[in-house]
Amino acid sequence: MSQSPRATASRPSPLAFARDVLTPAGPPVPLLGRSRRRFVRALPYVVTGAFAVVLLGTTGTVLSQDYRLHSDIALVLALLQAVPLFLAVRRPLLAWAVVFTADVAGALALLTVPAREGRPWPWPPMEIIGMLLLLLLLGLRERRRTLVAVWTLTALATVAFAYVSPERSSVISVTTLVLAGVVLIIAGALRERGDAQRALAEQETISEAERARRTLLEERTRIARELHDVVAHHMSVITVQADSAPYRLTGLPPEAREEFATIAATARESLTEMRRLLGVLRSEDASGEAGGGERAPQPGVERIPQLVEATVRAGLPVRLSMPDPLPDALPQAVDLSAYRITQEALANVVRHAPGAATRVSVSVDRDRGGLMVLVVNTAPENDTPPLETSGTGHGLVGMRERVRLVGGTLDTGPLPDGGFRVAARLPFTTEEELPTA
């Protein structure tokens, strides 16, 4: 009965299987290299180095004197079986491949000399020690299938040598295979246990991050709900009262009607800003993409004249200086930051220095590639008390944060005449050409 093409295609070829088995499980990270203690990180190098030095001298001496092997061949075999131990901390699979090949070559070389009674073969005692050490390091690093393949190759080599020269074989060979299997099982179990603990720690970290994110979303939803229930409600009431005042109150002069219309327009604009903010707070990410909070057009430099006009209606004498026509294609972050900084600076003047002469200047610095925003106010000329005698400082913090996000600079502080100065430079962070006037 023939196999289906799908089953044949899904079965890996022997060459691909061998390549997968003999490929290291991960990057050559030193054993215990993730430890924070230097002594622990150096311990594998100390142990393997000590074994390499001891086995180098012992192997050459035993092969040449006890097994009567030629001294030159014994020295070469000793080097090939001991020196690769230095690689075992980082690349145990490569070190095992070199040492195992040298062990097999040594067993074949011992066939050329007369057998010595009481001398283990095909694996002399010092080779067994080096082999077990390598198997321990392999078990702590490699996958289960690789460990099975390593033990199988060792067993096949032992059986093959026992078949070639049964009179040289001893029970030590069987004991070596049993010890090798036990070492691989214990080391593999320790490795899998460590992998499970690391995976559990990573999962706990992810879960903690998810809990923190969920808490943040819940808090943002709560804030959005309170803003909607309290602030948005009161702003709606103000809008309705301002719109209906000319109809409810008879005999109002035209200036009062215009003032109520301005109040209503300002309140509606604030409601629009509030709804946009609520959309951001209710979205699943900070950028508002999930909830679409930032899809509405954001105010920019072109809205600063309207902002100044509304401030003048509130009783603050403001002079505005802007390029005419306005620059085109400003980076969005710079455009929005310029508007928000001007808005916050004028609001601070209204609250803390009512009636102070104020100057707003927006210009393009073509030499350094940026937008300059300057808001300067003098001390109030009359004795009008400020609307607020103290502030939280959140406005200045917000300005600095906006400037920092675009890589700019902010200079704020009082002036000698009692006024205040806010100067921001917002560089064009994109690599596009400067906006044309």
C-alpha positions in Angstrom: 0.0 0.0 0.0 1.5 3.3 -1.1 1.7 6.4 1.1 0.0 9.5 0.1 2.1 12.4 -1.2 1.1 14.6 1.7 2.4 12.0 4.3 5.6 11.7 2.3 6.1 15.4 2.1 5.5 15.9 5.9 8.1 13.3 6.9 11.5 14.9 7.1 14.4 13.3 5.3 17.2 11.6 7.3 19.6 14.4 6.4 17.2 17.1 7.6 16.5 15.2 10.8 20.2 14.8 11.5 20.8 18.5 10.8 18.0 19.4 13.2 19.3 17.1 15.9 22.9 18.3 15.6 21.9 22.0 15.5 22.5 23.8 18.9 19.3 24.6 20.7 20.1 28.3 21.0 22.8 31.0 20.8 26.1 30.3 22.5 25.2 31.8 25.8 27.6 30.7 28.6 26.2 28.2 31.1 25.0 30.2 34.1 25.7 33.4 32.1 22.5 35.0 33.2 23.5 35.0 36.9 24.1 38.4 38.5 27.0 37.0 40.6 30.4 37.0 38.9 31.5 34.0 40.9 28.5 31.9 39.6 29.2 33.0 36.0 32.8 32.1 36.3 32.2 28.7 38.0 31.6 26.7 34.8 34.8 28.0 33.3 36.8 27.1 36.4 35.4 23.6 36.5 35.9 22.8 32.8 39.3 24.4 32.9 40.4 22.3 35.8 39.1 19.1 34.2 40.8 20.0 30.9 44.2 20.5 32.6 44.0 17.4 34.7 42.7 15.2 31.8 45.3 16.5 29.4 48.2 15.2 31.5 46.5 12.1 32.6 45.3 11.0 29.2 48.7 11.3 27.6 50.4 9.5 30.4 47.9 6.6 30.7 47.7 6.0 26.9 51.4 6.0 26.5 52.5 4.1 29.6 49.5 1.9 30.6 48.2 1.1 27.1 51.6 1.2 25.4 50.4 3.6 22.7 53.0 5.7 20.8 53.7 8.8 22.8 53.1 11.2 19.8 49.7 9.6 19.1 48.9 9.6 22.8 49.7 13.4 23.0 47.5 14.2 20.0 44.6 12.2 21.4 45.0 13.8 24.8 44.9 17.3 23.2 41.8 16.4 21.1 40.0 14.9 24.2 40.9 17.6 26.7 41.2 21.0 25.0 37.6 21.0 23.6 36.4 21.1 27.2 37.1 24.8 27.2 34.4 25.2 24.5 31.9 23.2 26.4 30.6 26.2 28.5 29.4 28.0 25.4 29.2 25.3 22.7 28.8 21.9 24.4 27.4 20.2 21.3 30.5 21.2 19.3 32.8 20.2 22.1 31.1 16.8 22.4 31.4 16.2 18.7 35.2 16.8 18.7 35.8 14.7 21.9 33.6 11.9 20.7 35.4 11.7 17.4 38.7 11.7 19.3 37.5 9.0 21.7 36.5 6.8 18.7 39.9 7.5 17.1 41.6 6.5 20.3 39.7 3.3 20.5 40.7 2.4 17.0 44.3 3.4 17.8 44.3 1.0 20.8 43.4 -1.9 18.4 46.9 -1.5 16.9 48.7 -2.3 20.2 48.5 -5.6 22.2 45.6 -5.7 24.7 46.5 -5.2 28.3 44.7 -7.2 30.9 42.6 -5.1 33.3 42.6 -2.1 31.0 39.1 -0.9 30.1 38.4 -0.6 26.4 37.1 1.1 24.2 36.8 3.9 26.7 39.7 4.4 29.1 38.8 5.8 32.6 39.9 9.4 31.8 37.9 9.4 28.6 34.8 8.3 30.6 35.3 11.2 33.0 35.5 13.7 30.2 32.6 12.1 28.4 30.3 12.3 31.5 31.3 15.9 32.1 30.4 16.8 28.5 27.1 14.9 28.7 26.2 16.9 31.9 26.8 20.2 30.1 24.9 18.9 27.1 21.9 17.9 29.2 21.8 21.4 30.7 21.7 23.1 27.3 20.3 20.9 24.5 16.9 19.6 23.6 15.7 16.1 24.4 16.0 14.7 20.9 19.6 15.9 20.8 20.3 14.1 24.1 18.7 10.9 22.8 20.8 11.1 19.6 24.0 11.6 21.6 23.4 8.6 23.8 22.4 6.5 20.9 25.6 7.3 19.0 27.6 6.5 22.1 25.7 3.2 22.6 26.2 2.2 18.9 29.9 2.9 19.1 30.2 0.8 22.2 28.3 -2.1 20.7 30.3 -1.9 17.4 33.6 -2.0 19.3 32.4 -4.9 21.4 31.5 -6.8 18.2 34.9 -6.0 16.6 37.0 -7.1 19.5 34.9 -8.8 22.2 38.0 -10.0 24.1 38.9 -6.4 24.9 35.5 -5.3 26.0 34.6 -5.2 29.7 31.6 -4.6 31.9 32.8 -1.0 32.4 31.5 -0.2 28.9 28.0 -1.2 30.0 28.3 0.8 33.2 29.5 3.8 31.2 26.3 3.7 29.0 24.1 3.4 32.1 25.9 6.4 33.8 25.7 8.4 30.6 21.9 7.8 30.4 21.4 8.8 34.1 23.5 12.0 33.7 21.5 13.0 30.6 18.2 12.3 32.2 19.1 14.3 35.4 20.6 17.2 33.4 17.7 17.3 30.9 15.2 17.3 33.8 17.0 20.2 35.4 17.1 22.1 32.1 13.4 21.6 31.5 12.6 22.6 35.0 14.6 25.8 34.6 12.8 26.5 31.3 9.5 26.0 32.9 10.3 28.4 35.7 11.5 31.0 33.3 8.4 30.6 31.2 6.3 30.9 34.3 8.2 34.1 35.4 7.7 35.6 31.9 4.0 34.7 32.0 3.7 36.3 35.5 5.4 39.5 34.1 3.0 39.6 31.2 0.0 39.0 33.5 1.2 41.8 35.7 1.5 44.1 32.7 -1.9 43.1 31.6 -3.3 43.8 35.1 -1.6 47.2 35.1 -3.0 48.0 31.6 -6.5 46.9 32.7 -6.3 49.1 35.8 -5.2 52.0 33.6 -8.0 51.5 31.2 -10.5 51.3 34.1 -9.2 54.5 35.6 -9.3 56.3 32.3 -12.9 55.1 31.8 -13.8 56.3 35.3 -12.2 59.7 34.6 -14.1 59.9 31.3 -17.3 59.1 32.9 -16.8 61.8 35.6 -15.9 64.3 33.0 -18.9 63.5 31.0 -21.3 63.5 34.0 -19.9 66.7 35.6 -17.9 69.0 33.3 -19.7 68.2 30.1 -23.1 68.7 31.8 -22.2 72.1 33.2 -20.7 73.2 29.9 -23.9 72.2 28.1 -26.0 74.2 30.7 -23.8 77.2 30.0 -24.2 76.9 26.3 -28.0 76.6 26.6 -28.2 79.6 29.0 -26.0 81.8 26.8 -28.0 80.9 23.7 -31.4 81.5 25.3 -30.4 84.6 27.3 -31.3 87.1 24.5 -34.8 85.5 24.3 -35.4 85.3 28.0 -34.1 88.8 28.9 -35.8 91.6 27.1 -34.2 95.0 26.4 -30.6 93.7 26.1 -28.2 96.1 24.3 -26.4 94.7 21.2 -23.1 94.5 23.0 -24.7 92.2 25.6 -26.3 90.0 22.9 -22.9 89.7 21.2 -21.2 88.8 24.5 -23.7 86.0 25.1 -23.2 84.8 21.6 -19.4 84.7 22.3 -19.9 82.8 25.5 -22.1 80.3 23.8 -19.5 79.8 20.9 -16.7 79.4 23.4 -18.7 76.9 25.4 -19.6 74.9 22.3 -15.9 74.8 21.3 -15.0 73.6 24.8 -17.6 70.9 24.5 -16.0 69.8 21.2 -12.6 69.6 22.9 -14.2 67.7 25.8 -15.8 65.1 23.5 -12.4 64.6 21.7 -10.7 64.1 25.1 -13.4 61.7 26.2 -12.8 59.7 23.0 -9.1 59.4 23.8 -9.8 58.4 27.4 -12.3 55.7 26.3 -10.0 54.3 23.7 -7.9 51.2 24.4 -4.5 52.8 23.6 -3.0 56.1 24.5 -3.1 57.3 20.9 -6.8 57.0 20.7 -6.7 54.9 17.5 -9.1 52.2 18.9 -11.7 54.7 19.9 -11.1 57.2 17.2 -10.6 60.0 19.6 -7.9 61.7 17.5 -9.5 61.3 14.1 -11.1 64.7 14.3 -8.9 67.6 13.0 -6.7 69.1 15.8 -6.3 72.9 16.2 -3.1 74.4 15.0 -1.4 77.7 14.2 -4.2 78.8 11.9 -6.6 78.8 14.9 -4.4 81.1 17.0 -6.1 84.4 15.7 -9.4 83.0 16.8 -7.9 82.2 20.2 -6.5 85.7 20.5 -9.8 87.2 19.5 -11.7 85.3 22.2 -9.2 86.4 24.7 -9.6 90.0 23.7 -13.4 89.7 24.2 -12.7 88.5 27.7 -11.1 91.9 28.5 -7.4 91.2 27.9 -5.6 93.5 25.5 -3.6 91.2 23.2 -1.5 92.1 20.2 -0.8 89.3 17.7 2.1 89.0 15.3 2.1 86.1 12.8 3.6 85.5 9.3 1.2 86.3 6.5 0.4 84.0 4.8 0.7 81.2 7.4 3.4 78.5 6.8 2.2 75.4 5.0 2.8 71.7 5.9 3.8 72.2 9.5 4.5 68.9 11.3 1.3 67.9 13.1 2.9 67.7 16.5 4.5 71.1 16.1 1.3 72.7 14.8 -0.8 71.3 17.7 1.9 72.1 20.3 2.1 75.8 19.2 -1.6 76.2 19.6 -1.8 74.5 23.0 1.2 76.5 24.4 -0.4 79.8 23.2 -3.8 78.7 24.7 -2.3 77.8 28.1 -0.2 81.0 28.2 -3.1 83.2 27.5 -5.3 81.4 30.0 -2.6 81.9 32.7 -2.6 85.6 31.9 -6.4 85.8 32.2 -6.3 84.0 35.6 -3.2 85.6 37.2 -2.8 89.0 35.5 -6.2 90.2 34.3 -6.0 93.3 32.1 -2.3 93.0 31.5 -1.1 94.1 28.0 0.0 90.9 26.2 1.9 90.2 23.1 1.7 87.0 21.1 4.3 86.3 18.4 4.5 83.3 16.1 7.4 83.1 13.6 9.4 80.6 11.6 13.1 80.3 12.3 14.4 79.2 8.9 18.0 79.2 10.0 17.6 76.6 12.7 14.4 75.0 11.2 11.7 75.5 13.8 8.6 77.5 14.9 9.0 80.2 17.5 6.1 81.0 19.9 6.4 83.9 22.3 3.8 85.1 24.8 4.8 88.1 26.9 2.6 90.0 29.3 3.2 93.1 31.4 2.1 93.6 35.0 -1.6 94.6 35.3 -2.0 98.4 35.1 -4.9 98.6 37.6 -5.4 97.0 40.9 -7.7 94.3 39.6 -7.2 91.2 41.8 -6.3 88.0 40.0 -8.9 85.4 39.5 -6.5 82.9 41.0 -3.9 83.7 43.6 -2.2 80.3 43.4 -1.9 77.6 40.8 -1.1 73.9 40.5 1.7 74.4 38.0 0.1 71.8 35.7 -0.1 74.2 32.8 3.7 74.9 32.7 4.3 71.1 33.2 2.1 70.5 30.2 4.0 73.0 28.1 7.3 71.5 29.0 6.0 68.0 28.1 4.7 69.1 24.7 8.0 70.9 23.9 10.0 67.8 25.1 8.0 65.5 22.8 9.0 67.5 19.7 12.6 68.0 20.9 12.3 71.7 21.5 13.1 74.2 24.2 11.0 76.2 26.6 11.9 79.3 28.5 9.4 80.6 31.1 9.8 83.0 34.0 8.9 86.4 35.5 10.1 89.7 34.0 11.7 92.6 36.0 8.6 94.8 35.4 6.3 92.2 37.0 5.2 90.5 33.8 5.8 87.0 32.6 7.4 85.5 29.5 6.8 82.2 27.7 9.1 81.4 24.8 9.0 78.1 23.0 11.1 76.8 20.1 9.5 73.8 18.3 11.9 72.3 15.8 10.6 70.6 12.6 11.3 67.0 13.5 10.7 65.6 10.1 13.3 65.6 7.3 11.0 67.5 4.9 11.9 70.9 3.6 11.0 73.9 5.7 7.4 75.1 5.1 7.1 77.7 2.4 5.6 81.1 3.2 
